[in-house]
Every structure is written in structure tokens, then in C-alpha cells.
Amino acid sequence: MAKMFSKEEFIKSVEDNLKLLYRKDVESASTQQLYQAVSYSVKEMIIEKWMSSQNEFEKQGAKMVYYMSMEFLVGRALGNNLINLGCYKEIAEALDEIGVDLNLLEDEEPDPALGNGGLGRLAACFLDSLTTLGYRAYGCGIRYHYGMFKQKIDDGFQKEVPDNWLKDGYPFELKRPEHAKEVRFGGYVNYVLKQDGTYDYIHEGYQSVKAVPYDIPIIGYKNNVVNTLRIWDAEPINEFQLESFDAGDYKKALEQDNLAKTITEVLYPKDDHMAGKELRLKQQYFFISASVQRAVEAFKLGNDNIMEFPKYVCFQLNDTHPTIAIAELMRVLMDDEMLEWDDAWEITSHTCAYTNHTIMSEALEKWPIELFSRLLPRVYQIIEEINRRFQAQIEAKYPGDTKKVEKMGIIYDGQVRMANLAIACGFSVNGVARLHTEILKKQELKDFYEMFPEKFSNKTNGITQRRFLCHANPLLADWITDKIGDEWITNLSELSKLKLYTEDEKALNEFMTIKFKNKQRLAKYVLEHNGVEIDPHSIFDIQVKRLHEYKRQLLNILHIMYLYNRIKERPDIDFYPRTFIFGAKAAAGYHIAKLTIKLINTVADIINNDASIHGKLKVVFIEDYRVSNAELLFAAADVSEQISTASKEASGTGNMKFMLNGAITIGTMDGANVEIVEEVGDDNAVIFGLSAQEVIEYENHGGYDPVEIFNSDPDIRKVLMQLINGFYNPGDTELFRDIYNSLLNTKSSSRADTYFILKDFKSYANAQEKIEEFYRDKNRWAKAALLNTACSGKFSSDRTIEEYVKDIWKLEKANF
Ligand SMILES: *Cc1c(COP(=O)(O)O)cnc(C)c1O
């Protein structure tokens, strides 16, 4: 229990809040009202620590990192805050005494979905780790009014429903109007010749919005440190000036009002895809300009030598989305702080660091010059000058080699290339898993690596055990603490001590009993949400992540169709019962991805209702996959599906969450899977498929011929024919034609089977057979599952953060 609160005081505080907010008492309040009141009481527990942390950090003059990210997928806060405050159980008990179930209150909290998937969740894990480790950090992001859409499944199809997460108010945020900033768009740049012969650049004719910050506390685990996630919202710069009847002013006021309304309205729901939309660029500049202006202002409060900025401040750019920070910092330093170019450059190039998250070309951010220079004329001017100087640098190093400028230029072929800007100007470039970083250095960013080898490093991603074990799997968390103490909560490598228990029958039994209970918990959820009964004795095989062709949910469902055919053909076959579980959102305009969801649901419907297979096979699609139900899924998994086309998944973090919870990975040698296998040993994971190098080889030679496989393998042929012969969907044989074509028809896409699904199919089917055989050996499986947990220490985001701190950010730990 936190020192300043006794149970009685806490209950009193909840009762006071109920009165104050709703004029209600515990008996008459709704669950939502109770959730709000309890959250405000928890906020009271946080606020002192929050203020004193900020004061201490300031007093110590600690260096800080601004983690700049378009997305923070924080998940629900109430339970996690209580865990990090160290009083979850005490508060649960206190509430129980007045007849309130904390679990039900937690379910009342909207899941703030301010992110798409892995990239946004990584940002949230990083803030948890930074704070728990005692580093000074700010998250900088956007307060989208509508985050990721809610997914409804209607007749097997995905329907996107807006998620108004703010409708009842979000109790943990704090509006900070005193720190509002003006952000400008459009207009033109005027030059004024000064006495000394140089120019002042003056931005005129622009439209403005007011960026208003909302702060959310990030609580360190039992260490009294509280950092801040600052998300910016947009408001009109000035209220309607009623006395002004000038038509021009009126129009402009209306336009500015409209700009403010649209800019933070909605998160772009496309993962790993660049749409080139003007509003997206506005969002990027909006939150970056406000964050950069505030960072400079805050620095100047404690230091009047701006040249020392990089000594106290680092900007980490989460993918290219916030890369415009480079040009914006240059602008603020030159136009507002009156620095010369060289000084501004000296500061900027030692402040900004860039994380690369993907090698997929469709994700690369490139903006048309026309759009960019129209929306951000002064910033564009600065990028032009950066590019001019950078090209001169390239030409000096590689005289006459025009290919180098073509590849590395920041402005080229009518476009502004954000990754090139980030690498040319940042002092650090990192990939997110060892394999990914190697591919960057040897292929995607080879020219940059040759020019700036000292900038490149690897930082394998991680996840926070506070959410993905303490909160997601309390039974296992308590069991581990019982066995090895609780130091693992802040030092995950402690889990290796569990290796001792792989020879201990009783411990293995306990471990598997916990898994069974978590499977029962998930089965209950599935019954409630899907109306499907699943057997916790069957193998729970789970693939949850964004729906994307490279992640190959299609390989998984085609294999299930193949298994179903086998059971139907040989009803007496000795088949270990399996439950295949999917969860995935598809971007609204991503046709093949949405069709894959329909296919999964269509196949599930047929299989789940076929009495002749005696429940040996079940298929479940979890609606609206998000952080809150993800926690149930990781805890309940026997098998973790990590089956991306090798080279395409930069790291993955879902793979780590499953491993931590004792699931066995079936996967390709891709992303962090490589390092997972290295930690747990190749006897305790099942690996299949082409290697990254093999995939890249094929790609360099125009792909491969899937028709050959179709012709020579009757099992695969049968499955593919079932896509178009009405076997699953008698009413409409054309429904899945586009999936069939994507696999076989070279005319329909640039290359048939771009993601090597048929090529890897046999190898995957063999791997699945190994899983079945493995699972039948209960003892061996239990050992392997426990070993997965025991060997997952490396994948804590605490480890990742310590590497960033040591190699890139150079922060000092707080001592308070
Ligand atoms: C961890 C996580 C992801 C990322 O999963 P991958 O398998 O690494 O793609 C996406 N969404 C949610 C809700 C997560 O918790």
C-alpha cells in the first residue's frame, strides 16, 4: 500500500470523488462512475510523486530524451498504474470490502488505442521502462479524438466503427493550456535584408492552429519516479472576432477553425503503409513543431547557452513519421533563436536520432515537393539547403558517381525522402533486431552505411514484463515470485533461475496447471464473445497481430483447410485436438487483408459446425484485437505463430510476449525470432521456411513459380481449388477469387505469391506436425514451455532501454 493512503482513506477518497463528480454514493453509482471515481483517487496517489519527480529531475539538471512518436498504444491505465504503484492487491481488497470488483472497473476503461500495432506498443513499453529505470523522459505524441477503429465482425466481414475513447472523459490526463504553442501552415516566406547584408526570413500569409498539450503520467515500478506522456490536441488560435465583419477575416477564421477540428481528429489506420495524404503531413508537423518549440523553451529555462542543447536533450524519432523534427529544430534555432546555420546544424545533428522499423518499400515516407513546399514553405526551404549541402558532401566523397546522389539524396525525383533526411542529419540510426539491422547495413541502407558506418547500431526491441506478465498473467507472476523472488519484475534476466525447475515434476505440473487456468479464462471469453465452445485441453495455437500479407495469416488458414481435408478424408486418423485462434485488424482500404478475415471466418463457420469431426478442430476469430484482450491471449497460448516471410518482419514484439508467457514459437527465421531461438535453443522452438537471404535471392531474380507447386502437390491444389469451387462458400464461388489469384496469377499482381506462401507451405505443415508430436509428450512440452519463460530475459524493454541509454541517449539515472 502506498504510504500516504490507508484502505480507509482510499475508500473515503473514492466516496468523495463519487459525490463531487456525480452526486452519487457507492450503491447508486454505475460501474463507469465507479471506474472514474477510483481512477481519480489513484490520480491523487500519483500527483505528488509526479510533481516531486519533475522538481528533482530539474534540480539535478538531468539530461532527457524526448521519444517522438505518432503512436503510443498505451493500453488501459488503471490496473497497470496500481501495479507500478505497488498496491494492486491492497486496492482490490479495499474495493472488495465495499462490494466493488476491481476487474469489472478495469473493463470499464476505454483502451486508448492511439496506435496501430507494434510500433505504438513499443513506444508505450519504452516509457514504462525508462521510468522504471529512473531516466528522465518525455513521450511526445498526438491526442487523436478517434484512435484505432473498433472492429466489428458482421457476417464474417470486418466493419470499422469509430472509437470515441474520450466520450466519458479520460481521468488520467491533465490539460496544460499554459504550455500551448502556435503551429503554422501554408503561406510564403518573405526576405528582409538586414544591415549586415544577411537576410531575415519571415513567414507570412499562413494559417495557424493552437497546439494544446495534455499530460498523462507514466509511473515507474515502485520507485516514486513519474514521467510524462504529452499528447497534443488542436484548438482554433483565436475565437471568432465578432467585431470583425471583414469577409476575408471571416473566411480565414472559419478555415483556421476547420483546420483545428480536423488535424487531431483521427489516427491513420494503416500499418506499414504510406498513403501520402496531406492531413497526415499536417499531423506530423503539428505535434513535432509544438514539441520542438516546447523543448527549446524548457531548455532555456535552466540554461542560457543554447549550444549545450545536445548535452541535455536527445530527440529519438520513432520511424520517419517525426523526422520533420530535424528541419523544425533548425527553423526554431535560426528564426526564433537567431543562430547562424552552422551553429544550428551543430546542435541539430547532435540531437536527433532515428529508429528504422521496416524495409518494406510501401512504408517508405516520400512527400511530393509540391505538397510539402505548399504546406510548409519555410521548413521546405531549410530541407532544400540541407540537401544542397549533403549532395555536395556526397559528391566530394564519390566524385562523378551520380548513382550515389540518386540513392542518398534527400530531395530527388520530385520528392522529399524522409528516411534520407533522418540518416543524413541524425547522429544515430538503429534497426530493431539483429537480422533487421544487418539487412539495413548490407542491402537497404548500404550506401548510407558505407558513408556513415559510425552512425549505425542495433537495438533489439523488447516488451515490459510489468504489463505482459504482472498484469496479464497474475497466476504465473505469483508462481515465479514464489520460486525465485520478485527481482525479475525489474531485472528480467533473473528468470533464468527458473531453469532449475525443468527437472522438477511438481513445479512443471504447477506451471502447466497455470497455463490450463489461463486457457479456461480465454475459453470463457471466447464463449461470451464468439458463442463458440473451445476445449482448454486442446492445443491453443494463436496468431494475433495486424493483418498484413507479409505476416501470412493466409498461410495459417490455408494450412487449417489442409488439416480439415485430412481429417475428413481419414476420420479415424489420430489427431490431437487443436484450437486455432486469430485476432487482427486490417486497414480499411486493404482489400486482400479484409478478404483474408472473411476467409478465416468462413472456414471457422464450416469447421466449428461440422459434427463429424468431433470437435478435433476449432477456429476462432477474436473480434477487435487490442491491448486489453491481447493480455488474455498471450497468457493462454500454447503455440505462438510468428510466420512472416523471412526478411519482412523487422523485429516483432508479439513473439516476445508469447515467449514470456511460456508459449512455444512456430516461426520463420525472421526479425527477433532469430534471437528467441538463440536464447531458448532450437529444440524448444519449431522453425521452418525460407531464410531471409533465400527470399532476397528470389526477389532479386523476379520471384519463383508457384504454379509448379500447384501442379505437383495435390494437397495444396485441393486447398486452393476450395477457394474458388464453393466448398466453403457455395453461394458465391467468386468471393475468394482475388486470394486465389494473388497466389497463382502473375497477371493480377506484379508477381504471383509475393510472400512465398506456397513455397513455404510444406515446410510449415511439417513444422505443425512436429508441434503435434511435441505436445503429445506432456513432460517434454512442459519443460520447453517453462524454458521459454526462463530464457525470455533478454526481451525485456528494460534491456533495450539500457542499450539506447548507453549507446545513444547517454542519460543518467535519477537518484531520488
Ligand atoms: C504487441 C502487440 C502488437 C505487435 O504484434 P506483432 O506480432 O509484433 O506484430 C500489435 N498489437 C497489439 C495490441 C500488441 O499488444
The ligand as a MOL file (V3000), in Angstrom:
LIG
                    3D

  0  0  0     0  0            999 V3000
M  V30 BEGIN CTAB
M  V30 COUNTS 15 15 0 0 0
M  V30 BEGIN ATOM
M  V30 1 C 2.4750 -6.4980 -29.2250 0
M  V30 2 C 1.2920 -6.0050 -29.9690 0
M  V30 3 C 1.3460 -5.8640 -31.3500 0
M  V30 4 C 2.5660 -6.2490 -32.1670 0
M  V30 5 O 2.4640 -7.6110 -32.5140 0
M  V30 6 P 3.4270 -8.2630 -33.6180 0
M  V30 7 O 3.1000 -9.7180 -33.5300 0
M  V30 8 O 4.8310 -7.9820 -33.1700 0
M  V30 9 O 3.0790 -7.6640 -34.9130 0
M  V30 10 C 0.2190 -5.4100 -32.0230 0
M  V30 11 N -0.9120 -5.1020 -31.3580 0
M  V30 12 C -1.0050 -5.2340 -30.0150 0
M  V30 13 C -2.2900 -4.9000 -29.3450 0
M  V30 14 C 0.0890 -5.6850 -29.2690 0
M  V30 15 O -0.0120 -5.8020 -27.9380 0
M  V30 END ATOM
M  V30 BEGIN BOND
M  V30 1 1 1 2
M  V30 2 1 2 3
M  V30 3 2 2 14
M  V30 4 1 3 4
M  V30 5 2 3 10
M  V30 6 1 4 5
M  V30 7 1 5 6
M  V30 8 2 6 7
M  V30 9 1 6 8
M  V30 10 1 6 9
M  V30 11 1 10 11
M  V30 12 2 11 12
M  V30 13 1 12 13
M  V30 14 1 12 14
M  V30 15 1 14 15
M  V30 END BOND
M  V30 END CTAB
M  END
